[in-house]
């Protein structure tokens, strides 16, 4: 069985993949947020206000009840997921593999806490020279960035018990082969292009996981240059995808029509906080049966069987169905 969790971490990514057959866990990116962004909060407020009685609406306007109280009275418990708490609740106490798709903080916040609480056996992290404006980082994020650069820049291996790997497109090794992970991007040319354009999304990992009759594509924050490279090189490999994690939080900048048409995903998962002005969800719907955002569905979990069947569970509407 393959179990894959798309966590509701607001504007950011955190994907947990359990390779049940081999007793290994991979975490792909992390964002440890605790608050909704203001735009999402305002939209949710309006939805909740429409669902409650006049007395509750007045209480909220007078600030005698909190946003959480309002959500509860509306029959919702829409809170962001702490990835560390989630892993502990699921009994996942050891991370075999952490994959850092690219160096943006909405994909790195919580890295230090993950390492301290769960331990990281291996980390995939490409060398790069991108920096962060530390004045814009919280104290915890500064520690996360320090740990990231420690792994990124080191000439030693392992570092404090963590093995450093820097794989590019097409690289296959024993554990990746067993786990069915294929690296679609980047290659060294895309990494160079990311630096030349000062756009770290271009260096984002894009991964294909094959399990039995299932294909899952995890798009990171890849943009057109990366997707064009993938469609030119791997067109046969990315047809008939079961699950696509939409690139760049479902924005237009991560949508590349030829690739999405090829993949024709049954499920497209969008990890987002606020709905972006350049939201491409309607474009994905032209080729995907289900387009779900973590913003509305909460945590989304798939359990996939090698014969092509599986189940999925979404957090907020408690949708628990079997397909195949």
C-alpha positions in Angstrom: 0.0 0.0 0.0 1.0 3.6 -0.6 -0.5 6.2 1.7 -0.1 9.9 0.8 -1.2 12.8 2.9 -1.6 16.4 1.6 -1.6 18.5 4.7 -3.6 21.7 5.1 -0.8 24.1 6.0 -2.1 27.3 4.5 0.0 29.0 1.9 2.7 26.4 1.6 3.3 22.7 1.0 3.7 19.6 3.2 3.2 16.1 1.7 3.7 12.9 3.7 4.2 9.7 1.8 4.1 6.4 3.5 5.7 3.6 1.5 3.9 1.0 3.6 5.4 -2.1 1.8 9.0 -1.0 2.7 8.2 0.7 6.0 9.6 4.1 4.9 8.3 7.6 5.2 9.1 10.6 3.0 8.2 14.2 3.8 8.2 16.5 0.9 8.5 20.2 2.0 7.1 21.6 5.2 5.2 24.7 6.3 4.4 25.0 10.0 1.8 27.8 10.1 -0.7 28.4 12.9 -2.9 31.2 11.4 -4.9 31.7 8.3 -3.8 34.6 6.1 -6.1 37.6 6.3 -7.6 37.1 2.9 -8.6 33.5 3.6 -9.9 34.4 7.1 -12.2 37.1 5.6 -13.6 34.7 3.1 -14.2 32.0 5.8 -15.7 34.6 8.1 -18.3 35.5 5.5 -19.2 31.8 4.9 -19.5 31.1 8.6 -21.5 34.3 9.2 -24.0 33.1 6.6 -24.3 29.8 8.4 -25.1 31.0 11.9 -28.0 32.8 13.6 -28.3 36.5 14.2 -27.3 36.3 17.9 -24.0 34.6 17.0 -23.3 37.1 14.2 -23.8 39.9 16.6 -21.6 38.3 19.2 -18.8 37.9 16.6 -19.1 41.5 15.5 -18.9 42.6 19.1 -15.9 40.4 19.5 -17.4 38.5 22.4 -16.6 35.2 20.6 -13.5 34.3 18.6 -13.0 33.2 15.0 -12.6 29.6 16.2 -15.9 29.9 18.2 -17.6 31.3 15.1 -16.3 28.4 13.0 -17.5 25.8 15.6 -21.0 27.3 15.7 -21.1 27.1 11.9 -20.3 23.5 12.2 -16.7 23.7 11.0 -13.4 23.2 12.6 -11.2 24.8 9.9 -7.8 25.1 11.5 -4.4 24.8 9.9 -2.5 21.6 10.4 0.7 21.5 12.4 2.8 18.9 10.5 4.8 17.9 13.6 1.6 17.2 15.6 0.1 15.4 12.6 3.1 13.0 12.3 3.0 12.3 16.0 -0.7 11.6 16.0 -0.2 9.1 13.1 2.6 7.4 15.0 5.3 8.5 12.5 8.4 9.2 14.6 11.1 8.7 12.1 11.5 10.4 8.7 13.6 8.3 6.2 13.7 11.0 3.6 13.0 14.7 3.5 12.8 16.3 0.1 13.3 20.1 -0.2 11.8 21.0 -3.5 13.3 24.5 -3.6 14.4 27.2 -1.2 11.2 29.2 -0.4 10.2 29.5 3.2 6.6 28.4 2.7 8.2 25.0 1.8 10.8 25.1 4.6 9.2 26.6 7.8 9.4 23.9 10.5 12.4 22.1 9.1 14.4 22.4 12.3 11.4 21.2 14.4 10.9 18.2 12.1 14.6 17.3 12.5 14.5 17.7 16.3 11.2 15.9 16.9 11.3 13.2 14.3 14.8 13.0 12.9 15.7 13.0 9.2 17.7 10.1 7.8 18.3 11.5 4.4 17.7 14.9 2.8 17.4 15.8 -0.9 18.7 19.3 -1.3 20.4 20.8 -4.4 23.3 23.2 -4.1 22.2 26.8 -4.9 23.2 30.3 -4.0 19.8 31.7 -3.2 19.5 33.8 0.0 16.7 35.0 2.4 16.2 38.5 3.8 16.6 37.6 7.4 14.7 40.7 8.6 11.6 39.2 7.0 11.9 35.9 8.8 10.5 35.0 12.2 13.0 33.7 14.8 12.0 30.1 14.1 12.3 30.6 10.4 15.9 32.0 10.9 16.8 28.7 12.6 15.1 26.7 9.7 17.1 28.7 7.1 20.3 28.1 9.0 19.7 24.4 9.1 18.7 24.4 5.4 22.0 26.2 4.4 24.0 23.9 6.7 22.8 20.9 4.7 22.9 22.8 1.4 26.4 24.1 1.6 28.3 21.4 3.5 31.2 19.5 2.0 30.7 16.8 4.6 28.5 13.8 4.4 26.7 12.7 6.6 26.0 15.8 8.7 24.9 15.1 12.3 23.6 11.7 11.2 21.7 12.9 8.2 22.8 11.8 4.7 22.9 14.5 2.1 21.7 13.7 -1.4 21.7 16.0 -4.4 19.9 14.1 -7.2 19.0 15.5 -10.6 16.5 14.4 -13.2 16.9 10.8 -14.2 18.9 9.7 -11.2 17.9 6.3 -9.9 19.3 4.6 -6.9 18.2 1.5 -4.9 15.7 3.0 -2.4 14.2 5.3 -5.0 13.8 2.4 -7.4 12.0 0.3 -4.7 9.8 3.3 -3.7 9.0 4.0 -7.4 10.2 7.6 -7.3 11.2 9.2 -10.6 12.8 12.6 -10.7 11.4 14.5 -13.7 13.1 17.8 -12.9 15.3 19.7 -12.5 18.4 19.0 -14.5 21.5 21.1 -14.2 20.4 23.4 -17.0 17.2 24.3 -15.2 19.2 24.9 -12.0 21.4 27.3 -13.9 18.3 29.0 -15.5 16.8 29.5 -12.0 19.9 31.5 -11.0 20.1 33.4 -14.2 16.5 34.5 -13.9 16.6 34.8 -10.1 13.5 32.5 -9.9 14.0 29.6 -7.6 10.7 28.0 -8.7 12.5 26.9 -11.9 14.8 24.7 -9.8 11.9 23.0 -8.1 11.8 19.2 -7.9 9.0 17.6 -9.8 8.5 13.9 -8.8 6.6 11.0 -10.2 5.7 8.2 -7.9 4.6 4.9 -9.5 2.9 2.3 -7.4 1.2 -0.6 -9.1 -1.3 0.9 -11.5 -1.1 4.4 -9.9 0.9 7.4 -10.9 1.2 10.4 -8.7 2.9 13.6 -9.9 4.1 16.1 -7.3 4.7 19.4 -9.0 6.4 21.5 -6.3 6.5 25.1 -7.5 7.5 24.3 -11.1 6.7 26.8 -13.8 6.5 26.7 -17.6 10.2 26.2 -18.4 10.2 23.1 -16.1 7.0 21.7 -17.4 8.0 22.2 -21.0 11.2 20.3 -20.3 9.2 17.4 -18.7 6.7 17.2 -21.6 9.5 17.2 -24.2 11.5 14.4 -22.4 8.9 12.4 -20.4 5.6 12.6 -22.4 5.1 8.8 -22.3 5.9 8.6 -18.6 3.4 11.2 -17.4 0.2 10.0 -19.2 -2.8 8.9 -17.3 -1.9 10.2 -13.9 -4.1 9.3 -10.9 -3.1 12.3 -8.6 -1.5 15.6 -9.5 -0.3 18.0 -6.9 -0.8 21.3 -8.7 2.3 23.4 -9.1 2.8 26.7 -7.3 -0.4 26.5 -5.2 -2.7 26.3 -8.2 -1.6 29.6 -9.8 -1.5 30.3 -13.5 2.3 30.5 -13.2 2.4 26.8 -12.4 -0.1 25.7 -15.0 1.2 24.4 -18.3 -1.7 23.2 -20.5 0.2 20.6 -22.6 1.5 18.9 -19.5 -1.8 18.8 -17.7 -3.6 17.6 -20.8 -1.0 14.7 -21.1 -1.4 13.8 -17.4 -5.2 14.0 -17.5 -5.3 13.5 -13.7 -8.3 12.1 -12.0 -7.5 14.1 -8.9 -5.8 17.5 -8.8 -4.8 18.7 -5.3 -4.1 22.4 -4.7 -2.2 23.3 -1.5 -3.1 26.9 -0.8 -4.0 29.4 1.8 -5.8 32.3 0.2 -7.2 31.8 -3.2 -4.8 33.6 -5.6 -6.0 36.2 -8.1 -4.3 34.1 -10.7 -6.0 30.8 -9.6 -6.0 28.2 -12.4 -8.5 25.8 -10.8 -11.0 26.2 -13.6 -8.2 25.4 -16.1 -7.3 22.2 -14.3 -11.0 21.2 -14.3 -10.9 20.9 -18.1 -8.7 17.8 -17.7 -9.3 16.6 -14.1 -12.4 15.0 -12.6 -11.8 16.3 -9.1 -9.9 19.5 -8.3 -9.6 19.9 -4.5 -7.9 22.5 -2.4 -6.6 21.9 1.1 -8.1 25.3 1.9 -11.6 23.9 1.7 -11.1 20.1 2.1 -8.4 20.3 4.9 -6.0 17.4 5.0 -6.5 15.0 2.1 -5.4 11.4 2.4 -5.2 8.7 -0.2 -4.6 5.0 0.4 -3.6 3.3 -2.9 -3.5 -0.4 -3.6 -1.2 -1.9 -6.3 -4.2 -3.2 -8.3 -5.4 0.4 -9.0 -8.0 0.6 -6.3 -7.9 2.9 -3.3 -9.7 5.1 -0.9 -9.6 8.8 0.0 -10.5 10.8 3.0 -10.9 14.6 3.3 -10.9 16.3 6.6 -13.6 18.9 6.7 -16.5 17.3 4.9 -15.5 13.8 6.1 -15.7 12.5 2.5 -14.5 8.8 2.7 -15.0 6.9 -0.5 -13.6 4.0 -2.4 -12.7 4.0 -6.1 -11.2 1.7 -8.7 
